[in-house]
Amino acid sequence: MSEATEPKPAKKRPQTTEDFIQEIRDLADSLNGENITRGEAKMLAVALKELRYAFKVFAKQRGKRKVTVFGSARTPPDDPVYKAAVEFGRLAKESGYMVITGAGGGIMEAAHVGAGREFSMGLNIVLPFEQSANPIMEGNPNLISMRYFFTRKLMFVKETDAVILFPGGFGTHDEGFEVLTLVQTGKSHLFPIVMVDVPGGTYWKQWDEFIRQQLGAAKLISPPDTCLYKITDSVEQAIQEVRQFYHVYHSSRYVRKELVLRLNRDITDDTLDRLNAEFKDIIWEGDIRRAVADPVEANEPELLNLPRLRFCFNRHGLSRLRQMIDVINRDESHITSG
């Protein structure tokens, strides 16, 4: 008699939007039976309300590339850094990017002045001092005011395709290290992070020296981690870095156990061979291979026709993955020999 085999477990269907909304309802109902304080309940309610409204505003701009600009709220209009931020905003608009800032003064205002009202989005933080919406964002339908920094930070990163940092204070460094940490650990999608100074400026060069001499030398970060950011004193080079990142690479997502890179066009066989030769260290099984859209990706119909690369990414070599994307973006031809 042949040995009985255990029945295979039924495949779990992917959760739908409606499933998650019901989960939110269930979680809210369960709070009544828990020892939660009024302050904690209020925090949850405010956070959910802020995120719901932010999702609604950003949904109107879905499909448009965006760049987040950070920098000091205290930089005056006659400062060269302010003027550089204005120029960057203008170049971003000309490249088709909307500009997201904290909606305040200084660098935030400058970037919005360059981008103009229609191409500006603002995530204002409600503070008892210093922060109010700049003239470009005042009354702008793309303005969102938030009470909590953590909801604001979430939207800065969730909605952006690049982050640009001009010189600033504690807040600028907090935001810069936040995005570096999220990208380094894979808790965010990959995007270019560019630190911009005025011509001949040393603000970010000295920051980079600290990173390399203290964090790098002590092996507190891995050598490739410094590839996650670029430093320049040219706004033209800054916007070129953003554009180059999406030259061939488009976006990515996980499909079951594999990472899928969506491309604006196919790459050559030579480039594919190079990827498999140079980046074996971040592949835990198999090779990098060409692919078409998986049925799981049907919820993104606008991307279904894009060519793809698919492989078993080890999920911790994010700095090396950034280097891989740089190689992909240097591919010069969409004609393959296969």
Summary of the structure (lengths in Angstrom):
residues: 338
radius of gyration: 22.3
end to end distance: 49.8
largest distance: 88.8
contacts: 997
relative contact order: 0.09
helix: 45%
strand: 17%
